[in-house]
Amino acid sequence: MPETCDVVIIGGGVIGCAIAHRLAAQGTSVVLVDAGQRLGLGASDGAMGGILTQTEPSCLGPLSGVIKRSRDIYPDWLEEIHAASGVEIPVLDGGDIQVALDEAEMERLESKVLPLWKNSPFAVEPLSATEARSLEPLLSERVVGGFLLPEELALDPRVLMAALTTAVLSGRTPIRVLSAVRATDLRTGPDGVEVELHDGRRVSADKAIVAAGHLSGVFLPRHRDHLFPIKGVAFDVRPPGAVTYPLRHHVFAEIRQDGREYYPYLVPRYDGRVAVGVTYEENVGDVTVTAAAIEEIRRGVAALMPKAATWPIGRRWAGLRPGSADHMPIIGHVDDHGRVVAATGHSGLGITLAPVTAELVAALVTGTAGARERELLDVCRPDRPFPPAPTPPVPPPPTAR
């Protein structure tokens, strides 16, 4: 006999767990299916941890209202998870500093990016080179100016997932977790859904939520061509002797030198580490950490914050962001029976959008979406037109021996 519940969720990353926790708090019985040995081992484990309002270009268009709602509810959401789990989630609230290392980049920021920032619902503060270095004294002498985005936050995604996992597994909510179990098929009909598992078991439910990251297209045939992985490599460094935040902001720059482009991004951790990244490879689905990727990041960091490039490297990792063809999440009903809800395609904004995604999906599932939720859902609606997804890169020919 199949296991039964109100809602079955495919995917146990930050999005799937946030939705499960929200639904269970409203009394909905949930079965959460995840292929990992523990929850959150996919894109959530590889995230940098920025809670972004303006840094990502996709934050600055139609998605800005959704971003604003998520940022507004983030503190209360974290407190709710803390109360349910007992796990404290430290948050860095200094904001993001984006700097320019030459006049051409400063002109690009002022003429092309600043108007978009000013048109968003978030603050932006111009910085002279002196002001930028007064906020972060380790910034390069090459810095000619920049901007502070004061409403951006940062946290350690592994700590967030530890808290969410504890809350989900607490036994105080109607959630059953099936770990190390791979969903292989999702069938929907007028009376409900059924999820087939790799070991022959089945889960029968009233509704299903697909939050399987870049693999969501397996269960969303209409959107298979709109979803793809985006590989990102990153690593941790630790300044000698650091035991708490070594920087007060997360720091980002776009650098063009030696005929190449670099995008160094530094996110300080509460325990003295700094997460450093990150590469961006569309439609690349492996998680190999290559020496070339590490060197690309190191070169960018050396230009942005030379001292940080000398700090010892610790953990190295690669993650696969769940990309969508227009870089916006896909949230909403996707089947003819109103039984399957997609919650995927967050690209690099899964940590940022977890609270609002949980809120919107819960409103859809319970039929309580009001005017505000409907307005935000319209931005992420699955039936919007999509541009073509990027094609996978062609691998180089094998070297002749």
N, C-alpha and C positions, 0 to 999 in steps of 0.2 A: 504494500500500500504506500502511496506517496505521502511524504511529510506535508502537512498543510499549515497555512498561515494566512494572514491578511495580505502581506506584501513580501515578496522575495526580491532581494537586492543582489545583483551580480556585480561584484567588485568591492573589495574591502580596503580601499585607500582612504584618504582624507574625505573625499566626496561621499563615498558609500557609507563610511562610518558616521559622518555628520548627519546624513539623511536618516540612517537607522536610529541614531540617538534622538533626533527630533521626533520621528514618528512614534517611537516607543514611549517618549514622554507624554504623548497624547493618547496612549492606550492602545496603539496599533501593534499587533503581533507581527514580528519580522523574522525572517530567516535570511541571514547574510552569508553569501557564498563567495569564497575567495580561494584562488589557486595557491597562494603563498603559504609557507609553513606558519607564518604569523601575519597579522593584519599590517597593511601599510608598507609592504616590501617593494612596491613598484615605484611609480613616479613620485609618490609622497616621500619615500625614503631618499630620493635623489634631489629633492627640491632645495633651493637656496634659503628660503624662509622669508623673503621680503613680502610684506603686505602692501601691495603697490597701489598707488592712486594715479600716478602720472608717468612713471618711468617707462613702462611698456607702451609702445605706440598704440596698441589696441585699447588701452585705457582711455584714449582721448577722443574717441568717436562716439558712436551710438551706445557703446557699453558704459559710458561714464556714469549714467544714472544707476546702473546695476552695481558698479564699483562703489558709488557713494552709499548705497543702502548697506552693502556688506561692511564698509568701513565704519558706518554709524553703529552697527550692531555688534561689531567685533569685541569690544571690551566686555559687554554683558554675556556674549557667547562663551568667551574664555572663562569668565567667572562661573557660568553654568557648568562647564566641563570640569572645572576645578572642584566645584561642590559635589559633583557626581563621582569624581575619581579620587579626590584627595591629592592629586598631582598638581603642583604649582607649575605654571607655564610662564617663565620670565619673558617680558616683552621690552624691546628697545624702542623708545618713543622719540628719539632725536630727529627722525626724518632722514631723507636721502639727500646727499649732496651730489649733484651732477656738474662736472667741471669740464672746461676746455683747456687743452694743452697748447693751442696755437690760435692765432687770430681768425683763421678760416673757420675753425670749429666754433669759436665764439660767435662769429657772424651767423653761422648756420643756426645755432641755438637761439639767438636773438631774433632772427628774421623768420625762421620756419617753425621752430618748436615753441618758443614763448607765446605766440598768439594762440596756439592750441592749449597750452597750459592755462592761459588767462580765460579761455572759453570753457574750461572745466570747472566743476563745482568745488575745487580745492585751491588752497593758497599756494603762492609761489613767491620767493623772495630772491632778488638778484644779489649776487655776491661779487665783490672785487677779489682780485687774487689775494690781497692781504686778509680780507674777511674770510675767505675760504680756508686759508691756512691757519687763521686764528681758531676756527672751529675744529680743524683736523691738522695739527702741526706737521704730521708726517707726509702731507701731500707734496708732490714734486714742485721744485722751483720753476718748472716749466708752466705751471698753471697760470693762465692769464685771466681767469674769472670763472663764474659758474652761477648756479642757482641752488637754493635750498627748497626742497619740497617737504615742508615740515609735518605734513599729516601722514606720511608713510611710516609704517611700523616694521619691525622685524622680530622673528623668533626662530627657535630651533625646531624644524619640522619633526625631528625624531622625538623631542619632548612632547610636542603637540600630539603626535600619534600614540605615544605611550599613555597620555592622559585619555585620549579618545578610546583607545583599546581597553583600558581599565574600566571606563564608564560603560562601554558596550558589553563587556564580559562580567560586569558586577553581579549579575543575577537579580538585580533589583528592577530590571526592565524586561518586557516580553520580547527579548532578542535571543535567537539561537544562532550561533556562529558555526559554520562548516568550513574549517580551514583545511588547506592542502586538498581541496576538492575543486575540480575544474568543471565548470558548466560547459556543456557541449552543444546544447540546442535549447531554443526558446520557442514555444508554441503558444499562440494566442487564439482565443475564440470569444464568442459573445458571453460565455459564462465564466471566463477566467483565463489563467495562464498555467503553463506547466514548463518547468525547467528540468531538462535531462542532465544528469551528472555523469562524469566519466566512469564511475564505478557501478553504474546501472541504477542507482537510486533516482528518485524524482522528487521535485518539490512542487506542490500544487498551491496556487494562491489566487486571490482575487485580482491582484495587480502585480506587475513586475517593474523594477527600476534597473536600467542598464547604466552602471557607473564603472565600466571595466577599462577606463583609460583608452589607450590607443588601440586596444583590442575590441572596443565596443562595436566596431563594424561587423564583427562576426554575428552579433545578435540584432543588428540594425541594418538589414539588407538595403534599405532605401538610402542609407547614408554611408555605405561602405566606401564609396568613392570620395567622400568628403572628409574622411578621418585618416590620420597617418601619424607615425611616431616622429618626434623631434628629439634627436639625441643631444644631450648636454653632458660635458665632462667638467668636474670640479674637484677641488681638494681642500683640506684643512691645513692651516698653518697656526703656529702658536708663538707669539713673541716671548722671548726668554723671561721667565718669572711672572708672566701674566696669570692672574687668578680670577679676574672679572673682565667686563667689557674693555678691550684694549682700544676701541674706537667708540665715539658717541653717536656716530651716524653710520648708515650704510652708504657706500660711495661707488659711483659709476662714472664711466667716461666712454666716449667713442673716439678711438685714436686711429689716425691714418698715417702710417710711416712705412718706409722701405717697400712701398708699393702694395702694402697689405692693410687690412682693417682689423683692429682689436677692440674688444668690448669688455675690459676688465671690470669686475664687480666684486666688491668686498663687503661681506656681511658679518659683523662681529657677533660672537656668542657670549652668553652670560658667564661661561666658565673659563674665559681667557683665549679661546680659539677664535680664528677668523675663517669663515668659509670663503673660498676664492674661486671665481669662475669667470665666465662660463662659456662653453662653445655652443654652437647652434647649427645642427645638421639636419635639415628637413628630409623626411622619408628615409632615415637611417635607423634600422631597428635592432642593432646589436649594442651590447653594453660593455664593449672592450674599452679599457682605458689605455690609450696609446701615448707613447712618449711624445709624439708630435703635438697632441692636444695639450698635454701638460706644459710643453715648451711654449705653445701659443699663448696660454694663459699667463705663464710666468713673464713673458716679454711684455704683455700688456700691463701687468702689475708693476713691473720694473719702471715703466714709463710713468705710471700714475702715482705710485707710492714706493719709491725705490727701496726703502728700508724693509717693507713687507716682503719684497722678493728675496730677502736673505733669511727670512724666518724658516725654521725647519718644517718640512712637509710631513703631515701625518696621514690620515685616511685619504684615499683617492677613490673616486667613484664616477660612474656614468649612470644617468637616468634617461628615461624615455617620456618626454612630455606628450600628453594626448593632444595632438594638433588638429585643428579644423581648417578647412580651406580658406575661411575668412578671419581666422584667429579669434573667433568668438565662440563661447560655449553653445552647445545644443541642449536645450532644456525644454521638454514638453512631450505631449503624446505623439507617438509615431506609428500607431497601428490603426486599423479601421474600426476596432472595437473599443478604443479608449482604455485599453488595459495595460499598455506598455508605455513607460515614461523614460525618455533618454535624459541622462545627466552626465554629459561628457564633452570632450572637445575644448577643455579649458586652457589648452596650450600651456603657457607659463604662469597661469593665474589660478591654479587649483587651490593653493593655500589662501590666496587673497579672497576668492569667491566661495569658499566652503560654507560660511554662515548663511549667505543669501541663497545659495543653491539649496541648502537644506530647507530653508524657509519656503522657497518657491515650490519645491517638489512636494513638500508636506501639504501645502495649500492645494496643489493639484490633486494629490491622492485623496485628500479628505473632502474635496469639493468646497473649500472655504476661501478660495482666491477672491479677493476684493479688487477694487479698481486699481490700487497701487500695485498689487501683485500682477494683475493682468497687464499693466503697462510695462513692467519689467520683463515679464515672460514674452511679450511681443518682440522685444529686442532679440531674444534668444530662441525664437520659435523655430522648430525643426523644418518647417516648410518654406523657409526663406530661400531666395535664390543664392546659390553658391558659385564662386569662381572655380575654375579647375584647380584641383589639388596639385602640388608640385610632384614631378616625376622623380623616382629614385635616382640618385647619382649613378653614373656608369663607372664601375670599378676599373682601375687602371689595368692594362694587360699584364700578365705575369712576366716577371723579369727573366730574360733568357739566361740559361745556365751554360 
